[in-house]
Amino acid sequence: GIGYPRTAGTAALGLVGRVLQLRVRGTAFEARAESVIEPERLLAIDTCNAAAKGLVQVDPIRGTYYSALALRLALEAGETRRVGRDLCLGGSALIVAGGSLGKWGAGMLDLASRLGNETADPYLLGSAAVTRGVVDILQGRWASVLALCDEGLAVLREQCRGVTWERAIGMMASIRALEELGRIPEALARMSEMRREAEEFGDIYAQVTARSYAAYWRLAADDPAGARAEVREALALWTHRSYHLQHFYALRLEAYVDVYEGSPRAGWARILAAWPAVRGSGLLRHPVVAADAHLLRGRVALAAAEAERDGALLRVAARHARKLRGFGRPDTRAHALMLNAGIVSCRREDPSTFLNAAHDAYRDQGLTLSAAGAAWCLAQGADDDSERRLAAIDVALRAQTIENPARWVAVQAPGLQRAS
């Protein structure tokens, strides 16, 4: 008897209604034992929670719709564990919206943590820590993402059962954090663990995610054909009835492979062909996806502009650099500086000011792989010592599984092959 929004627009309108209902009601509740609550009410709460968990990392608007409904129903029923669980889901979704809704969502996470501490419930404690880690992705605080997810995962792994989804979310966030922090061997080890568990439990969602991560790092291993094969095999496991996050990140991988193989115009054409579906999916309403999308479009447009001396594509790249700055995250500001360095270089101007600023910003945030890429660009023909510096950076990049540093840097920092 619980309805399903048939379109993204219907889901968005329904979500507004659910959030308004929740806002009017508030998060106060009267704690009641599970044994005194009607089974039908508990089933409705659990159904909405399952729908939210199944959709939030795939179809964020519908997932958030069900998380808001699950939270309202849980608060009305008053069973503490379900309330805490759905405060984590609903609160994290509201934080994405920012502003007053974001502050309200942060308050929900605080309440979930208090409930965990008051009841000493390891499930609530572990879930709250993982949720806080995932939320920190919104601000690009990658060291905090890793620390909080690892804290929550330890509790869930050692003290809980039936938490496959919560562990998968924490693993995915921790892997992304390790990638951003440039700790690639650790990320690869976790990918293997996640894939092994996903295949053991028949968890297609986690399998697709793990294989998509693995595809990205096959590219780093100088195996672009293997990267394409891996992501296409992963996507074959997934539905194609609508456009989901999995499709967007497969697009990102394929476009980066095009650049890696020296065909940036093909990558740009691939992005343009897919973009109506990306926009229509509603995925770009999520700030993390939106930031990844601006970085993807900026890099590929700049690589194509560099290859073809295309001024129009340089302007496209500049527009995406401005968008990245607008997110207010320290990592997206650093990415914007790298794009600007490439744009300046393509205009036959000195990119060193932007490159130095990007390098320092990456280094200060602990994003060592990105900092090494900026250092590589700075070292190209800079002085008599450039050969030694490039050799040292080459060793550091290869230690992080980057088998062909020059081609890898060309993807991560396009426009700078002339920076000499």
C-alpha positions as CSV (number, residue, x, y, z in Angstrom):
1,G,0.0,0.0,0.0
2,I,3.0,2.3,-0.1
3,G,3.1,4.2,-3.4
4,Y,6.0,4.6,-5.8
5,P,6.7,7.9,-7.6
6,R,6.7,7.0,-11.3
7,T,8.9,9.9,-12.6
8,A,11.8,11.9,-11.2
9,G,9.6,15.0,-11.2
10,T,6.8,13.3,-9.2
11,A,9.4,12.0,-6.8
12,A,10.8,15.5,-6.3
13,L,7.4,17.0,-5.6
14,G,6.5,14.1,-3.3
15,L,9.8,14.6,-1.5
16,V,8.9,18.3,-0.8
17,G,5.6,17.1,0.7
18,R,7.3,14.5,2.9
19,V,9.9,16.9,4.2
20,L,7.2,19.5,5.0
21,Q,5.2,16.9,6.9
22,L,8.4,16.0,8.8
23,R,9.2,19.6,9.4
24,V,5.8,20.3,10.9
25,R,5.9,17.2,13.1
26,G,9.4,17.6,14.4
27,T,11.7,14.8,15.6
28,A,10.3,14.4,19.2
29,F,9.0,10.9,19.9
30,E,7.8,8.8,22.8
31,A,10.0,5.7,23.2
32,R,8.0,2.4,23.0
33,A,9.1,-1.2,23.1
34,E,9.0,-3.1,19.8
35,S,6.8,-5.7,21.4
36,V,3.9,-3.3,21.9
37,I,3.9,-1.9,18.4
38,E,1.6,-3.4,15.7
39,P,3.5,-5.6,13.3
40,E,1.9,-3.9,10.3
41,R,3.4,-0.5,11.5
42,L,6.8,-2.0,11.9
43,L,6.6,-3.6,8.4
44,A,5.7,-0.3,6.8
45,I,8.7,1.4,8.5
46,D,11.0,-1.4,7.5
47,T,9.7,-1.4,3.9
48,C,10.3,2.4,3.5
49,N,13.7,2.0,5.1
50,A,14.6,-0.8,2.7
51,A,13.4,1.2,-0.3
52,A,15.5,4.2,0.9
53,K,18.6,2.2,1.4
54,G,18.1,0.4,-2.0
55,L,17.6,3.7,-3.9
56,V,19.6,6.4,-2.2
57,Q,22.9,5.6,-3.8
58,V,21.2,4.8,-7.2
59,D,18.3,7.2,-7.5
60,P,18.9,9.8,-4.8
61,I,15.6,11.7,-5.2
62,R,13.4,8.6,-4.8
63,G,15.8,7.3,-2.1
64,T,15.4,10.5,-0.1
65,Y,11.6,10.4,-0.6
66,Y,11.5,7.0,1.2
67,S,14.0,8.0,3.9
68,A,11.7,11.0,4.9
69,L,8.7,8.7,4.9
70,A,10.5,6.0,6.9
71,L,11.6,8.6,9.5
72,R,8.1,10.0,10.0
73,L,6.6,6.6,10.5
74,A,9.4,5.6,12.9
75,L,9.0,8.7,15.0
76,E,5.2,8.0,15.2
77,A,5.8,4.4,16.3
78,G,8.6,5.3,18.8
79,E,10.8,2.2,18.5
80,T,14.2,3.6,19.4
81,R,16.5,1.6,17.1
82,R,14.3,2.3,14.1
83,V,14.2,6.0,15.0
84,G,18.0,6.2,15.2
85,R,18.4,4.2,12.0
86,D,16.1,6.5,10.0
87,L,17.5,9.7,11.6
88,C,20.8,8.7,10.0
89,L,19.3,8.1,6.6
90,G,17.0,11.1,6.7
91,G,19.5,13.4,8.3
92,S,22.2,12.6,5.8
93,A,19.8,13.2,2.9
94,L,18.7,16.6,4.2
95,I,22.3,17.7,4.8
96,V,22.8,17.4,1.0
97,A,20.2,20.2,0.6
98,G,22.3,22.6,2.6
99,G,21.0,25.8,4.2
100,S,18.5,25.5,7.0
101,L,17.5,22.0,5.9
102,G,21.2,21.0,6.1
103,K,21.4,22.3,9.7
104,W,18.2,20.4,10.5
105,G,19.7,17.2,9.0
106,A,22.9,17.7,11.1
107,G,20.7,17.9,14.2
108,M,19.2,14.6,13.3
109,L,22.6,13.0,13.1
110,D,23.4,14.5,16.5
111,L,20.2,13.0,17.9
112,A,21.0,9.6,16.3
113,S,24.4,9.6,18.0
114,R,22.9,10.5,21.4
115,L,20.4,7.7,21.1
116,G,23.3,5.3,20.3
117,N,25.2,6.5,23.3
118,E,22.2,6.4,25.6
119,T,21.3,2.9,24.6
120,A,24.8,1.6,24.0
121,D,23.5,0.1,20.8
122,P,26.4,-0.9,18.6
123,Y,24.2,-0.8,15.5
124,L,23.3,2.9,16.1
125,L,26.9,3.8,17.1
126,G,28.4,2.2,14.0
127,S,25.7,3.5,11.6
128,A,26.0,7.1,13.0
129,A,29.8,7.1,12.5
130,V,29.6,5.7,9.0
131,T,26.8,8.3,8.1
132,R,29.0,11.1,9.5
133,G,31.8,9.9,7.3
134,V,29.7,9.8,4.2
135,V,28.3,13.3,4.9
136,D,31.9,14.6,5.1
137,I,32.3,13.8,1.4
138,L,30.0,16.8,0.8
139,Q,32.8,19.1,2.1
140,G,35.7,17.2,0.6
141,R,37.1,16.3,4.0
142,W,38.6,13.1,2.9
143,A,40.8,12.3,6.0
144,S,37.7,12.7,8.2
145,V,35.7,10.5,5.8
146,L,38.2,7.7,6.2
147,A,38.6,8.0,10.0
148,L,34.8,8.1,10.7
149,C,34.0,5.3,8.2
150,D,36.7,3.1,9.7
151,E,35.5,3.8,13.2
152,G,31.9,2.8,12.2
153,L,33.0,-0.2,10.2
154,A,34.9,-1.6,13.1
155,V,31.8,-1.6,15.3
156,L,29.5,-2.9,12.6
157,R,32.0,-5.7,11.6
158,E,32.7,-6.8,15.2
159,Q,29.4,-6.3,17.0
160,C,26.6,-6.5,14.5
161,R,24.9,-8.8,12.1
162,G,22.6,-8.1,9.1
163,V,24.5,-4.9,8.3
164,T,25.6,-5.7,4.7
165,W,24.2,-2.5,3.3
166,E,25.7,-0.3,6.1
167,R,29.1,-1.9,5.7
168,A,29.0,-1.5,1.9
169,I,28.2,2.2,2.2
170,G,31.1,2.6,4.6
171,M,33.5,0.6,2.5
172,M,32.6,2.6,-0.6
173,A,33.1,5.9,1.1
174,S,36.4,4.7,2.6
175,I,37.7,3.5,-0.8
176,R,36.8,6.9,-2.4
177,A,38.7,8.6,0.5
178,L,41.7,6.4,0.1
179,E,41.8,7.2,-3.7
180,E,41.5,11.0,-3.0
181,L,44.2,10.8,-0.4
182,G,46.5,8.9,-2.9
183,R,46.7,5.7,-0.9
184,I,46.0,3.4,-3.8
185,P,47.4,0.0,-2.7
186,E,45.1,0.3,0.4
187,A,42.2,1.2,-1.8
188,L,42.8,-1.7,-4.1
189,A,42.9,-4.1,-1.2
190,R,39.6,-2.9,0.1
191,M,38.1,-3.1,-3.4
192,S,39.1,-6.8,-3.5
193,E,37.6,-7.4,-0.1
194,M,34.4,-5.7,-1.1
195,R,34.0,-7.6,-4.3
196,R,34.7,-10.9,-2.6
197,E,32.0,-10.3,0.0
198,A,29.5,-8.9,-2.6
199,E,29.9,-12.0,-4.8
200,E,29.6,-14.3,-1.7
201,F,26.3,-12.6,-0.7
202,G,25.0,-12.1,-4.2
203,D,25.0,-8.3,-3.7
204,I,24.8,-6.9,-7.2
205,Y,24.9,-3.3,-6.0
206,A,28.2,-3.8,-4.2
207,Q,29.6,-5.9,-7.0
208,V,28.9,-3.2,-9.6
209,T,30.4,-0.6,-7.4
210,A,33.5,-2.6,-6.6
211,R,34.1,-3.5,-10.2
212,S,33.6,0.2,-11.3
213,Y,36.3,1.2,-8.8
214,A,38.5,-1.6,-10.1
215,A,38.0,-0.4,-13.7
216,Y,39.3,3.1,-12.8
217,W,42.5,1.6,-11.4
218,R,43.0,-0.7,-14.4
219,L,43.4,2.6,-16.3
220,A,46.1,3.6,-13.8
221,A,47.7,0.2,-14.4
222,D,48.1,1.2,-18.1
223,D,45.3,-1.2,-19.2
224,P,42.7,1.0,-20.9
225,A,41.2,-2.0,-22.7
226,G,40.8,-3.9,-19.5
227,A,39.3,-0.8,-17.8
228,R,36.6,-0.6,-20.5
229,A,35.9,-4.3,-20.3
230,E,35.6,-4.3,-16.5
231,V,33.2,-1.4,-16.4
232,R,31.0,-2.7,-19.2
233,E,30.8,-6.2,-17.6
234,A,29.9,-4.5,-14.3
235,L,27.2,-2.4,-16.0
236,A,25.8,-5.5,-17.7
237,L,24.7,-6.7,-14.3
238,W,22.7,-3.5,-13.8
239,T,19.3,-2.4,-14.9
240,H,19.0,-0.1,-18.0
241,R,15.4,0.9,-17.5
242,S,16.4,4.3,-16.3
243,Y,19.6,6.3,-15.7
244,H,21.4,5.8,-12.4
245,L,24.6,6.7,-10.6
246,Q,26.2,3.5,-12.0
247,H,25.6,4.7,-15.5
248,F,27.1,8.1,-14.8
249,Y,30.3,6.7,-13.3
250,A,30.6,4.3,-16.2
251,L,30.4,7.3,-18.5
252,R,33.1,9.0,-16.5
253,L,35.4,6.0,-16.8
254,E,34.9,5.6,-20.5
255,A,35.5,9.3,-21.2
256,Y,38.7,9.2,-19.2
257,V,39.8,6.1,-21.1
258,D,39.3,8.1,-24.4
259,V,41.6,10.8,-23.1
260,Y,44.1,8.3,-21.9
261,E,44.2,6.7,-25.3
262,G,44.7,10.1,-27.0
263,S,41.2,10.5,-28.3
264,P,39.8,13.4,-26.2
265,R,37.3,14.5,-28.9
266,A,35.7,11.0,-28.8
267,G,35.4,11.4,-25.0
268,W,33.8,14.8,-25.4
269,A,31.4,13.4,-28.0
270,R,30.5,10.6,-25.6
271,I,29.7,13.0,-22.8
272,L,27.6,15.2,-25.0
273,A,25.6,12.2,-26.3
274,A,24.9,11.0,-22.7
275,W,24.2,14.4,-21.2
276,P,20.4,14.6,-21.8
277,A,20.0,11.4,-19.9
278,V,22.3,12.6,-17.1
279,R,20.3,15.8,-16.7
280,G,17.0,14.1,-17.0
281,S,17.9,11.6,-14.2
282,G,18.0,14.3,-11.5
283,L,21.5,13.1,-10.4
284,L,23.0,16.5,-10.8
285,R,20.9,17.8,-8.0
286,H,23.3,15.9,-5.7
287,P,26.3,18.1,-5.0
288,V,28.9,15.2,-5.0
289,V,27.7,14.0,-8.4
290,A,27.5,17.6,-9.7
291,A,31.1,18.3,-8.6
292,D,32.3,15.1,-10.2
293,A,30.4,16.0,-13.4
294,H,31.9,19.5,-13.6
295,L,35.4,18.0,-13.1
296,L,34.8,15.4,-15.8
297,R,33.5,17.9,-18.3
298,G,36.2,20.4,-17.5
299,R,39.0,17.9,-17.9
300,V,37.7,16.3,-21.1
301,A,36.8,19.6,-22.8
302,L,40.3,20.9,-21.9
303,A,42.0,17.8,-23.2
304,A,40.1,18.1,-26.5
305,A,40.9,21.9,-26.7
306,E,44.6,21.1,-26.2
307,A,44.6,18.5,-28.9
308,E,42.7,20.7,-31.5
309,R,43.5,24.2,-30.4
310,D,39.8,24.8,-29.9
311,G,39.0,28.1,-28.3
312,A,35.3,27.3,-27.7
313,L,36.2,24.2,-25.7
314,L,38.7,26.2,-23.7
315,R,35.8,28.5,-22.7
316,V,33.8,25.4,-21.8
317,A,36.6,24.3,-19.5
318,A,36.9,27.7,-17.9
319,R,33.1,27.6,-17.2
320,H,33.5,24.3,-15.4
321,A,36.5,25.7,-13.4
322,R,34.3,28.5,-12.2
323,K,31.6,26.0,-11.2
324,L,34.1,23.9,-9.2
325,R,35.2,27.0,-7.3
326,G,31.6,27.7,-6.4
327,F,31.2,24.5,-4.4
328,G,33.3,25.9,-1.7
329,R,35.1,22.7,-1.0
330,P,38.9,22.8,-0.7
331,D,39.4,19.9,-3.1
332,T,37.2,21.3,-5.8
333,R,39.0,24.7,-5.5
334,A,42.3,22.9,-6.1
335,H,40.8,21.1,-9.1
336,A,39.7,24.4,-10.5
337,L,43.2,25.8,-10.1
338,M,44.6,22.8,-12.1
339,L,42.0,23.4,-14.9
340,N,43.0,27.1,-14.9
341,A,46.6,26.1,-15.2
342,G,45.8,24.0,-18.3
343,I,43.7,26.7,-19.8
344,V,46.5,29.3,-19.4
345,S,49.0,26.8,-20.8
346,C,46.9,26.2,-23.9
347,R,46.8,30.0,-24.4
348,R,50.7,29.9,-24.5
349,E,50.9,31.7,-21.1
350,D,52.9,30.7,-18.0
351,P,50.8,28.3,-15.9
352,S,53.2,28.2,-12.9
353,T,51.2,30.5,-10.7
354,F,48.1,28.3,-10.9
355,L,50.2,25.1,-10.8
356,N,52.0,26.1,-7.6
357,A,48.7,27.2,-6.0
358,A,47.1,23.8,-7.0
359,H,50.1,21.8,-5.7
360,D,50.0,23.6,-2.3
361,A,46.3,23.2,-2.0
362,Y,46.4,19.5,-2.7
363,R,49.4,19.0,-0.4
364,D,47.7,20.9,2.4
365,Q,44.7,18.6,2.2
366,G,46.8,15.4,2.1
367,L,45.7,14.7,-1.5
368,T,49.2,13.3,-2.3
369,L,48.4,11.7,-5.8
370,S,46.9,15.0,-7.1
371,A,49.8,16.9,-5.6
372,A,52.3,14.6,-7.3
373,G,50.5,15.3,-10.6
374,A,50.8,19.0,-10.1
375,A,54.5,18.6,-9.2
376,W,55.0,16.5,-12.4
377,C,53.7,19.4,-14.5
378,L,55.8,21.9,-12.6
379,A,58.9,19.8,-13.2
380,Q,58.6,19.6,-17.0
381,G,61.5,21.4,-18.4
382,A,61.4,23.9,-15.5
383,D,65.2,24.1,-15.0
384,D,68.4,22.0,-15.2
385,D,67.1,19.9,-12.3
386,S,63.9,18.9,-14.0
387,E,65.0,15.5,-15.1
388,R,65.9,14.5,-11.6
389,R,62.7,15.9,-10.2
390,L,60.6,14.1,-12.8
391,A,62.4,10.8,-12.0
392,A,61.6,11.2,-8.3
393,I,57.9,11.9,-9.0
394,D,57.8,9.0,-11.5
395,V,59.0,6.6,-8.7
396,A,56.4,8.0,-6.3
397,L,53.6,7.6,-8.8
398,R,54.6,4.1,-9.7
399,A,54.7,3.2,-6.0
400,Q,51.0,4.1,-6.0
401,T,50.3,1.7,-9.0
402,I,50.5,4.4,-11.7
403,E,52.3,2.4,-14.4
404,N,52.5,5.2,-17.0
405,P,52.8,8.5,-15.1
406,A,52.9,10.7,-18.2
407,R,49.7,9.4,-19.7
408,W,48.0,9.4,-16.3
409,V,48.9,13.0,-15.6
410,A,47.6,13.9,-19.1
411,V,44.1,12.7,-17.9
412,Q,44.2,14.3,-14.5
413,A,45.9,17.5,-15.6
414,P,45.1,18.1,-19.2
415,G,46.3,21.2,-21.1
416,L,49.7,21.1,-19.6
417,Q,51.8,19.0,-22.1
418,R,53.1,22.4,-23.3
419,A,53.9,23.5,-19.8
420,S,57.7,23.6,-20.3
